[in-house]
Amino acid sequence: MTAKAAFLNALSRTDRPRRETLRRELARTTTERKQDGARPTLVLASASPRRLRLLAQVGVEPDALRPAEIDESARRGEMPRAYASRLARAKAEAARDQIANDKDIASAYVLAADTVVAVGRRILMKPSNIEEAAGCLELLSGRAHRVLTAVCLITPDDRVRQKVVDTRVRFKHLSREEIEAYLASREWRGKAGGYAIQGLAGSFVQKIVGSYTSVVGLPLTEVVSLLVGEGFPIHFAWVRAAELDPS
């Protein structure tokens, strides 16, 4: 066999990694499993307690958590919306690859999200130390900023659905005492922009235009719409909850 023939033969090979083969095999039986009444599964590409609480609020409990370890560095010149969208998809794809050979959840829906705080084109990353957190709060004090949460849903047959929710938040002017007290609370750790609106920092907010749950970390209106639109039975859980309520 010539070198050229060997090269063309290698390109035409179909023996792909097992993780892809299993997920594709299961995807081909999706219709049959639906007819059999099999309950679809959901994997959340996060271990965030906030996102879990928000999903629980609409009656959704993920079957598994698969936090994705990805490089979250922003690319040079990358805009906040594009950055959030890219990271949400990267997290979803990484989680999908983690479960793709797991016989229990290989055919699951995969949901991921990424929240970004931005002032103009500037992306405020999660502070790594108290100095960075102080810088975020000083920048946000007395002005409006944007919170963008990108959501990515990968269906069992690997279709990708995405949505970015853009919310405007305005902080009151923060005194030095307020900033120092908030930093001492340590609530800023691991939070985009160095604050948590559902916590103590809720007292900083003068005005919000958009989705409150998106600022917390998961826009529920859009998440429910994506899941229902792709056949995930969220409303069944609501009816079931009513049936189980003794009152």
LUMTORKE-623144 format. One record per residue (C-alpha): residue number from 1; residue in three letters; x, y, z. Coordinates in Angstrom, 3 decimals, decimal comma. Each point is the difference from the previous one (the first is absolute). Layout:
REM residues N
(pt NUM; "ALA"; (X; Y; Z))
...
This chain:
REM residues 247
(pt 1; "MET"; (0,000; 0,000; 0,000))
(pt 2; "THR"; (1,336; 3,405; -0,942))
(pt 3; "ALA"; (0,415; 2,746; 2,576))
(pt 4; "LYS"; (-2,824; 1,943; -1,639))
(pt 5; "ALA"; (-2,339; -2,998; 0,084))
(pt 6; "ALA"; (0,814; -0,623; 3,646))
(pt 7; "PHE"; (-0,758; 3,623; 0,818))
(pt 8; "LEU"; (-3,368; -0,100; -1,799))
(pt 9; "ASN"; (-0,851; -3,287; 1,698))
(pt 10; "ALA"; (0,722; 1,511; 3,409))
(pt 11; "LEU"; (-2,285; 2,936; -0,762))
(pt 12; "SER"; (-2,854; -2,323; -0,939))
(pt 13; "ARG"; (0,139; -2,103; 3,171))
(pt 14; "THR"; (-3,181; -0,028; 2,099))
(pt 15; "ASP"; (1,306; -1,558; 3,212))
(pt 16; "ARG"; (-0,551; 3,072; 2,180))
(pt 17; "PRO"; (0,520; 0,133; 3,764))
(pt 18; "ARG"; (-2,365; -2,101; 2,060))
(pt 19; "ARG"; (-1,466; 3,066; 1,741))
(pt 20; "GLU"; (-1,389; 1,272; -3,315))
(pt 21; "THR"; (-1,242; -3,407; -1,116))
(pt 22; "LEU"; (-1,967; -0,646; 3,196))
(pt 23; "ARG"; (-1,721; 3,364; 0,002))
(pt 24; "ARG"; (-0,884; -0,342; -3,671))
(pt 25; "GLU"; (-1,313; -3,513; 0,527))
(pt 26; "LEU"; (-2,219; 1,221; 2,805))
(pt 27; "ALA"; (-1,126; 2,995; -2,057))
(pt 28; "ARG"; (-1,278; -2,353; -2,689))
(pt 29; "THR"; (-2,289; -1,661; 2,539))
(pt 30; "THR"; (-1,350; 3,247; 1,472))
(pt 31; "THR"; (-3,371; -0,340; -1,725))
(pt 32; "GLU"; (-0,382; -3,589; 1,158))
(pt 33; "ARG"; (0,880; 0,904; 3,593))
(pt 34; "LYS"; (-2,512; 2,847; -0,008))
(pt 35; "GLN"; (-2,696; -2,384; -1,156))
(pt 36; "ASP"; (0,965; -2,362; 2,814))
(pt 37; "GLY"; (-0,512; 2,822; 2,510))
(pt 38; "ALA"; (3,654; 0,236; 0,978))
(pt 39; "ARG"; (0,705; 3,114; 2,066))
(pt 40; "PRO"; (2,580; 2,280; -1,612))
(pt 41; "THR"; (3,026; 0,903; 2,093))
(pt 42; "LEU"; (1,689; 3,343; 0,542))
(pt 43; "VAL"; (3,619; 0,791; 0,802))
(pt 44; "LEU"; (0,988; 3,403; 1,326))
(pt 45; "ALA"; (3,504; 1,099; -0,963))
(pt 46; "SER"; (0,429; 1,752; 3,333))
(pt 47; "ALA"; (0,061; -0,653; 3,726))
(pt 48; "SER"; (-1,251; 3,491; 0,859))
(pt 49; "PRO"; (-2,427; -0,070; 2,943))
(pt 50; "ARG"; (-1,659; 3,094; -1,436))
(pt 51; "ARG"; (-0,770; -1,661; -3,311))
(pt 52; "LEU"; (-1,239; -3,134; 1,754))
(pt 53; "ARG"; (-2,364; 2,059; 2,153))
(pt 54; "LEU"; (-1,312; 1,852; -3,042))
(pt 55; "LEU"; (-0,674; -3,254; -1,863))
(pt 56; "ALA"; (-1,711; -1,418; 3,090))
(pt 57; "GLN"; (-2,227; 3,093; -0,013))
(pt 58; "VAL"; (-1,507; -1,191; -3,300))
(pt 59; "GLY"; (-0,158; -3,642; 1,031))
(pt 60; "VAL"; (3,161; -1,194; -1,732))
(pt 61; "GLU"; (2,554; -2,208; 1,722))
(pt 62; "PRO"; (3,014; -0,943; -2,150))
(pt 63; "ASP"; (0,837; -3,694; -0,119))
(pt 64; "ALA"; (3,703; 0,808; 0,194))
(pt 65; "LEU"; (2,388; 2,906; 0,408))
(pt 66; "ARG"; (3,004; 0,192; -2,275))
(pt 67; "PRO"; (1,897; 3,257; 0,667))
(pt 68; "ALA"; (2,225; 0,679; -2,974))
(pt 69; "GLU"; (3,611; 1,044; 0,405))
(pt 70; "ILE"; (0,732; 2,337; -2,892))
(pt 71; "ASP"; (2,270; 2,933; -0,670))
(pt 72; "GLU"; (-2,099; 3,059; 0,841))
(pt 73; "SER"; (2,512; 2,556; -1,237))
(pt 74; "ALA"; (-1,528; 2,649; -2,237))
(pt 75; "ARG"; (1,451; 0,292; -3,485))
(pt 76; "ARG"; (1,574; 3,234; -1,078))
(pt 77; "GLY"; (-2,693; 2,432; -1,088))
(pt 78; "GLU"; (-2,798; -2,428; 0,859))
(pt 79; "MET"; (-3,323; 1,669; 0,772))
(pt 80; "PRO"; (-1,936; -0,963; 3,152))
(pt 81; "ARG"; (-2,912; -1,629; -1,856))
(pt 82; "ALA"; (2,281; -2,100; -2,200))
(pt 83; "TYR"; (2,114; -0,945; 3,011))
(pt 84; "ALA"; (-2,974; -1,196; 2,062))
(pt 85; "SER"; (-1,453; -1,916; -2,943))
(pt 86; "ARG"; (3,313; -1,693; -0,774))
(pt 87; "LEU"; (0,557; -1,100; 3,587))
(pt 88; "ALA"; (-3,535; -1,339; 0,442))
(pt 89; "ARG"; (0,363; -2,121; -3,110))
(pt 90; "ALA"; (3,481; -1,185; 0,983))
(pt 91; "LYS"; (-1,321; -1,071; 3,411))
(pt 92; "ALA"; (-2,942; -1,831; -1,560))
(pt 93; "GLU"; (2,205; -1,817; -2,501))
(pt 94; "ALA"; (2,529; -0,954; 2,685))
(pt 95; "ALA"; (-2,773; -1,411; 2,196))
(pt 96; "ARG"; (-1,495; -1,865; -2,962))
(pt 97; "ASP"; (3,379; -1,586; -0,702))
(pt 98; "GLN"; (0,306; -1,012; 3,659))
(pt 99; "ILE"; (-3,275; -1,940; -0,076))
(pt 100; "ALA"; (0,113; -1,280; -3,573))
(pt 101; "ASN"; (1,139; -3,476; 1,024))
(pt 102; "ASP"; (-2,013; -0,211; 3,233))
(pt 103; "LYS"; (-2,777; -2,521; -0,584))
(pt 104; "ASP"; (-2,288; 1,660; 2,553))
(pt 105; "ILE"; (0,108; 3,575; -1,294))
(pt 106; "ALA"; (1,647; -0,129; -3,433))
(pt 107; "SER"; (-3,281; 1,024; -1,633))
(pt 108; "ALA"; (-0,709; 2,879; 2,382))
(pt 109; "TYR"; (-0,810; 3,578; -0,825))
(pt 110; "VAL"; (2,971; 2,144; 1,021))
(pt 111; "LEU"; (-0,559; 3,480; 1,395))
(pt 112; "ALA"; (2,743; 2,570; 0,596))
(pt 113; "ALA"; (0,139; 3,696; 0,780))
(pt 114; "ASP"; (2,539; 2,745; 0,422))
(pt 115; "THR"; (-0,550; 3,379; 1,629))
(pt 116; "VAL"; (2,051; 3,059; -0,882))
(pt 117; "VAL"; (-0,003; 3,466; 1,560))
(pt 118; "ALA"; (1,056; 2,767; -2,357))
(pt 119; "VAL"; (0,525; 3,750; 0,093))
(pt 120; "GLY"; (-0,067; 1,075; -3,616))
(pt 121; "ARG"; (2,308; -2,391; -1,821))
(pt 122; "ARG"; (1,927; -0,814; 3,147))
(pt 123; "ILE"; (-0,621; -3,449; 1,463))
(pt 124; "LEU"; (0,237; -0,220; 3,783))
(pt 125; "MET"; (1,370; -3,446; 0,768))
(pt 126; "LYS"; (-0,521; -1,859; 3,273))
(pt 127; "PRO"; (2,391; 1,651; 2,474))
(pt 128; "SER"; (2,870; -2,191; 1,068))
(pt 129; "ASN"; (0,812; 2,098; 3,064))
(pt 130; "ILE"; (-1,425; 2,739; 2,202))
(pt 131; "GLU"; (1,792; 2,766; -1,899))
(pt 132; "GLU"; (-1,650; -1,028; -3,263))
(pt 133; "ALA"; (-3,386; -0,228; 1,741))
(pt 134; "ALA"; (0,461; 3,509; 1,368))
(pt 135; "GLY"; (0,837; 1,235; -3,482))
(pt 136; "CYS"; (-3,212; -1,497; -1,388))
(pt 137; "LEU"; (-2,180; 1,607; 2,660))
(pt 138; "GLU"; (1,665; 3,381; -0,425))
(pt 139; "LEU"; (-0,571; -0,180; -3,750))
(pt 140; "LEU"; (-3,662; -1,006; 0,371))
(pt 141; "SER"; (-0,763; 2,563; 2,708))
(pt 142; "GLY"; (-2,527; 2,606; -1,100))
(pt 143; "ARG"; (-0,311; -1,214; -3,564))
(pt 144; "ALA"; (-1,816; -2,456; -2,248))
(pt 145; "HIS"; (1,517; -3,222; -1,291))
(pt 146; "ARG"; (-1,157; -2,984; -2,002))
(pt 147; "VAL"; (-0,346; -3,593; 1,103))
(pt 148; "LEU"; (-0,099; -2,485; -2,858))
(pt 149; "THR"; (-0,847; -3,632; 0,585))
(pt 150; "ALA"; (0,429; -2,360; -2,925))
(pt 151; "VAL"; (-1,849; -3,306; 0,083))
(pt 152; "CYS"; (0,882; -2,998; -2,145))
(pt 153; "LEU"; (-2,124; -3,126; -0,323))
(pt 154; "ILE"; (1,223; -3,089; -1,854))
(pt 155; "THR"; (-2,761; -2,467; -0,821))
(pt 156; "PRO"; (0,408; -3,791; 0,083))
(pt 157; "ASP"; (0,520; 0,035; -3,779))
(pt 158; "ASP"; (2,668; 2,707; 0,372))
(pt 159; "ARG"; (-1,917; 2,991; -1,269))
(pt 160; "VAL"; (1,250; 3,193; 1,636))
(pt 161; "ARG"; (-2,359; 2,747; 1,164))
(pt 162; "GLN"; (1,336; 3,248; 1,445))
(pt 163; "LYS"; (-1,388; 3,176; 1,506))
(pt 164; "VAL"; (1,647; 3,075; 1,528))
(pt 165; "VAL"; (-1,961; 2,105; 2,490))
(pt 166; "ASP"; (1,181; 3,583; 0,493))
(pt 167; "THR"; (-1,047; 1,793; 3,207))
(pt 168; "ARG"; (0,873; 3,527; 1,111))
(pt 169; "VAL"; (0,713; 0,568; 3,686))
(pt 170; "ARG"; (0,655; 3,330; 1,716))
(pt 171; "PHE"; (1,845; 0,266; 3,302))
(pt 172; "LYS"; (-0,387; 2,842; 2,459))
(pt 173; "HIS"; (3,121; 1,886; 1,033))
(pt 174; "LEU"; (1,897; -2,258; 2,381))
(pt 175; "SER"; (1,753; 1,508; 2,989))
(pt 176; "ARG"; (3,427; -1,179; 1,053))
(pt 177; "GLU"; (-1,598; -1,544; 3,092))
(pt 178; "GLU"; (-2,465; -1,992; -2,130))
(pt 179; "ILE"; (2,726; -1,267; -2,319))
(pt 180; "GLU"; (2,235; -1,034; 2,888))
(pt 181; "ALA"; (-2,857; -1,731; 1,816))
(pt 182; "TYR"; (-1,011; -1,873; -3,145))
(pt 183; "LEU"; (3,558; -1,108; -0,636))
(pt 184; "ALA"; (0,210; -1,229; 3,586))
(pt 185; "SER"; (-3,141; -2,092; -0,541))
(pt 186; "ARG"; (1,895; -2,025; -2,638))
(pt 187; "GLU"; (-3,202; -0,293; -2,014))
(pt 188; "TRP"; (1,865; 1,288; -3,063))
(pt 189; "ARG"; (2,063; -3,165; -0,386))
(pt 190; "GLY"; (-0,692; -1,887; -3,216))
(pt 191; "LYS"; (-2,512; 2,576; -1,207))
(pt 192; "ALA"; (0,110; 1,727; -3,372))
(pt 193; "GLY"; (0,619; 3,686; 0,568))
(pt 194; "GLY"; (0,761; -0,665; 3,657))
(pt 195; "TYR"; (-3,563; 0,001; 1,342))
(pt 196; "ALA"; (-3,090; -2,163; 0,525))
(pt 197; "ILE"; (-3,304; 1,776; -0,620))
(pt 198; "GLN"; (-1,907; -2,676; 1,937))
(pt 199; "GLY"; (2,089; 0,705; 3,085))
(pt 200; "LEU"; (1,218; 3,045; 1,886))
(pt 201; "ALA"; (0,722; 1,849; -3,231))
(pt 202; "GLY"; (-3,713; 0,117; -0,719))
(pt 203; "SER"; (0,035; 3,118; 2,187))
(pt 204; "PHE"; (2,257; 1,700; -2,567))
(pt 205; "VAL"; (-2,461; -0,262; -2,877))
(pt 206; "GLN"; (-2,015; 3,102; -0,850))
(pt 207; "LYS"; (-1,503; -1,276; -3,217))
(pt 208; "ILE"; (-0,105; -3,117; -2,128))
(pt 209; "VAL"; (-1,302; -0,225; -3,551))
(pt 210; "GLY"; (-0,273; -3,561; -1,238))
(pt 211; "SER"; (0,170; -3,397; 1,666))
(pt 212; "TYR"; (0,761; -0,258; 3,715))
(pt 213; "THR"; (0,573; -3,768; -0,206))
(pt 214; "SER"; (2,482; 0,578; -2,816))
(pt 215; "VAL"; (2,045; 2,242; 2,291))
(pt 216; "VAL"; (-0,088; -2,727; 2,646))
(pt 217; "GLY"; (1,377; -2,415; -2,591))
(pt 218; "LEU"; (-2,755; -1,679; -2,022))
(pt 219; "PRO"; (-2,817; 1,776; -1,903))
(pt 220; "LEU"; (-2,973; -2,203; 0,826))
(pt 221; "THR"; (-2,374; 1,261; -2,695))
(pt 222; "GLU"; (2,508; -0,781; -2,732))
(pt 223; "VAL"; (1,160; -3,298; 1,520))
(pt 224; "VAL"; (-3,539; -1,319; 0,324))
(pt 225; "SER"; (-0,777; 1,136; -3,543))
(pt 226; "LEU"; (3,069; -1,784; -1,387))
(pt 227; "LEU"; (-0,714; -3,232; 1,870))
(pt 228; "VAL"; (-3,697; -0,105; -0,829))
(pt 229; "GLY"; (0,723; 0,892; -3,607))
(pt 230; "GLU"; (2,294; -3,011; -0,260))
(pt 231; "GLY"; (-2,429; -2,440; 1,563))
(pt 232; "PHE"; (1,178; -0,096; 3,609))
(pt 233; "PRO"; (-3,136; -0,518; 2,162))
(pt 234; "ILE"; (0,335; 2,791; 2,552))
(pt 235; "HIS"; (-3,728; 0,524; 0,345))
(pt 236; "PHE"; (-0,534; -3,670; 0,840))
(pt 237; "ALA"; (1,912; 0,609; 3,227))
(pt 238; "TRP"; (-2,354; 2,855; 0,843))
(pt 239; "VAL"; (-3,075; -2,192; -0,439))
(pt 240; "ARG"; (1,652; -2,788; 1,969))
(pt 241; "ALA"; (0,797; 2,378; 2,861))
(pt 242; "ALA"; (-3,663; 0,991; 0,182))
(pt 243; "GLU"; (-1,056; -3,647; 0,152))
(pt 244; "LEU"; (2,373; -0,651; 2,887))
(pt 245; "ASP"; (-1,069; 3,081; 1,984))
(pt 246; "PRO"; (-2,341; -1,229; 2,764))
(pt 247; "SER"; (-1,565; 3,441; 0,395))
